[in-house]
Amino acid sequence: MSIKVKTLLRSQELWDLVEYGFADILEPDEEEEKRLKETKKNDAKALFIIQQAILDSIFSRIVVAATLNEVWLILQKEYQGDSKVIVVKL
């Protein structure tokens, strides 16, 4: 699943949001506000794509996440486990 989601998000130019997320700007000027609004829109778009791609049993685990970056971390842990589990699997 990870490879398919990565490919889909990269094709939509949304992968940077997964890796880096975004930061709210406290007092944005007009240009920054437009950029922030577009970034939040893309974050929501990517969240929608992921929500459509996962099983309902997993959806209940990501519903608490507010950003794409948070969702991705949850999914990584769900499918790959934390670093200790990964070492044990190897």
Buried (B, 14 or more C-beta within 10 A) or exposed (E): EEEEBEEBBEEEEBBBBBEEBBEEEEEEEEEEEEBBEEBBEBBEBBBEBBEEBBEEEBEEBBEEBEBBBBBBBBBEEBEEEEEEEEEEEE
